[in-house]
């Protein structure tokens, strides 16, 4: 596991059940300029769902990917995990009150 992946996974552990964050916000929190790099690290998460990469969605609050997939059974599984944790959806998007905001430091 790379140092970058370790930073991503450590940040994931800060997101409480029932909340999500976005790839972009997670990238900003760990001082990375690439939401896409975050997605690649999440795709390689060897400890999902215990390290909750399912709690990361796109900036428009649509579901995004899970385990390297953007549709099918894996996405259904991601949605099921989120719903079981109390995340609410409306028209296929996460409700904004379910968004977790990292406390950014200067």
Buried (B, 14 or more C-beta within 10 A) or exposed (E): EEEBBEBBBEBBEBBEEBBBBBBBBBBBBBEBEEBEBBBEBBBBBEEBBEBBBBBBBBEEBEBBBBBEBEEEEBBEBBBEBBEEBEBEBEEEBBEEEBBBEBEEEE
